[in-house]
Amino acid sequence: MQGMQAAYDAEQQGLAAGNKIMTETQDPDARDAGIIASAPIALHYHVAAYGTLRSYADTSGNDEASRLMQTLDERKQQDEVMTHLAEEVVNPKAVA
């Protein structure tokens, strides 16, 4: 599962980028935009990892594991909410 470790590491880097933005950006609107921009990076790796695990579970016939992996659908919805928030609320303020 070396690929899973790489996805985890990349997710952690996305979270670290968000933390750096929170601590180093003075302008609150720019900070909000930066945080929201870094969140999908971590989330995308998270979704990819869950997708891979769910595929393995489906292929192996492990219905219980596949059911537990439905978190993937919730993560995709979170990504859509974050994208909408960035496009409609935060980014316009940051560039104003």
N, C-alpha and C positions, 0 to 999 in steps of 0.2 A: 504493500500500500504506500509506496514511495510517493505516488501522485497525490495521495490524500495529505501527506505531510507537506508537500509543496503548496497545496491549496490552503492549508492551515497557516503556513508561514506567510503567504501572500495576504491572507485575511488579517493577520496580525500587523503586517506592514501598513495596510489601509487604516487600521485602528490607530496605529502610532502616528500616521499622518494627521488624522483628525485631532489627536491630542496635541500635536505640535501647533496646529492651527489655533486651537483653543487658547493655548498659552502665549503665543507670539503675535497674534493679530489684535491690534488695538481697536480698530473700527468695528463696532458691533454688527453692522450689516454685512461687511466683508467677512467677518468671522463666521456668521451664520451661513453665508454662501459657501465658504470653504469647508465647514463641517459637513454640510449637506453634500458637497461634491465628493468628499472623501468616504462618506458612508456607503454609497453604491459600490465602491471598489471592494470593500470588505464583504459586502452583501453578495456581490456577484461570485466571488470565490466560494462563499458559503453555499450558495445555490448550486454551483457546479459540483461541489463535494457531495451535497445531499442527492443531487441527480444521479451521480455515479453510484452511490451506495444504494439508492432506490432501484436502479437498473440491476445491480447485482442481486438484490433481494428478489426482484421479480423473476429474474433468470433462474435463480436457484429454487424458486417456488416457496420462498419464505414469506407467506402472506402476512404474518404478524409484523415482521420487520418492514415490509413494504407499507403496511398501514401506518406504522410509526413514522415513516419517512414522509408522510403527508405534510410535514413541516415545510417541505419545499414549496408547496402551494402558498402557504402563509408568507414565506419569505419573498416570493414573487409579488404578492400583494403589497408588502411593505415597500418593495422597490418602486412600484407604481405610485404609491403615496408620496414617497420621497421625491420622485421625479416631478410630480405635479406641484408639490410644495416649492421645489426649487424654481420651476418655470413660472409659476403664477404669483408667488409671494416674495421669496427671498432674493432671487437674482435681480428682479427689477429694482429693489431697494438698494442692492449692492452697487449697481451701476449708475444710480441716480446721483 
